[in-house]
Amino acid sequence: MCSLGTVVTVLLIISCIAMIILVLLQNSKSQGLSGAISGGAEQLFGKQKARGLDAVLHRMTVVCAVAFFVFALLKAYLG
């Protein structure tokens, strides 16, 4: 019979792989280092909202990241 620690470890690995896939599927928002410096303010203060597939991928990434942190904390607690 599987222990709770094994189940949490499997869920942690699944959420990790899903998060990697979701991040790789998303479009890049900037071009290199110059885009990271100048484009950060645009992305933070701009009123552009993601639509369609980008919005769905963004929401799924956030959900997957939260699940990853919950499973990681649970795994650390179970030790």
C-alpha positions as CSV (number, residue, x, y, z in Angstrom):
1,M,0.0,0.0,0.0
2,C,1.2,3.5,-0.9
3,S,2.1,5.9,1.9
4,L,0.9,9.5,2.0
5,G,4.5,10.6,1.4
6,T,4.7,8.6,-1.8
7,V,1.4,10.1,-3.1
8,V,2.5,13.6,-2.3
9,T,5.8,13.0,-4.1
10,V,4.1,11.7,-7.2
11,L,1.7,14.7,-7.2
12,L,4.7,17.0,-6.7
13,I,6.5,15.6,-9.7
14,I,3.3,15.7,-11.9
15,S,2.7,19.4,-11.0
16,C,6.4,20.2,-11.7
17,I,6.3,18.6,-15.1
18,A,2.9,20.3,-15.9
19,M,4.3,23.7,-14.8
20,I,7.4,23.3,-17.1
21,I,5.2,22.4,-20.0
22,L,2.8,25.3,-19.4
23,V,5.7,27.8,-19.2
24,L,7.2,26.5,-22.4
25,L,3.9,26.8,-24.2
26,Q,3.5,30.5,-23.5
27,N,4.6,33.2,-25.8
28,S,7.6,35.3,-24.8
29,K,6.7,38.9,-23.8
30,S,10.1,40.6,-24.4
31,Q,13.2,40.4,-26.5
32,G,16.3,39.8,-24.4
33,L,17.8,41.9,-21.7
34,S,16.8,45.2,-23.1
35,G,13.2,44.1,-23.3
36,A,13.3,42.9,-19.7
37,I,14.5,46.3,-18.5
38,S,12.2,48.6,-20.6
39,G,9.4,46.2,-21.0
40,G,8.9,45.5,-17.4
41,A,7.3,48.8,-16.7
42,E,5.0,48.4,-19.7
43,Q,3.8,45.1,-18.5
44,L,3.4,46.3,-15.0
45,F,1.6,49.5,-15.7
46,G,0.1,48.8,-19.2
47,K,-3.5,48.0,-19.6
48,Q,-3.0,45.1,-22.0
49,K,-4.8,42.0,-20.9
50,A,-4.0,38.6,-22.2
51,R,-6.8,37.1,-24.4
52,G,-7.6,33.7,-25.6
53,L,-5.1,31.0,-25.2
54,D,-2.5,33.2,-23.5
55,A,-5.0,34.0,-20.7
56,V,-5.9,30.3,-20.2
57,L,-2.2,29.3,-20.1
58,H,-1.5,32.1,-17.6
59,R,-4.3,30.9,-15.3
60,M,-3.3,27.3,-15.6
61,T,0.3,28.2,-14.8
62,V,-0.7,30.1,-11.7
63,V,-2.9,27.2,-10.5
64,C,-0.1,24.7,-11.2
65,A,2.4,26.9,-9.3
66,V,0.2,27.1,-6.3
67,A,-0.3,23.3,-6.3
68,F,3.5,22.9,-6.6
69,F,4.1,25.0,-3.5
70,V,1.4,23.3,-1.5
71,F,2.7,19.8,-2.4
72,A,6.3,20.9,-1.7
73,L,5.3,22.3,1.7
74,L,3.3,19.2,2.5
75,K,6.3,17.0,1.4
76,A,8.6,19.0,3.7
77,Y,6.1,18.6,6.6
78,L,5.8,14.9,6.1
79,G,9.5,14.6,5.9
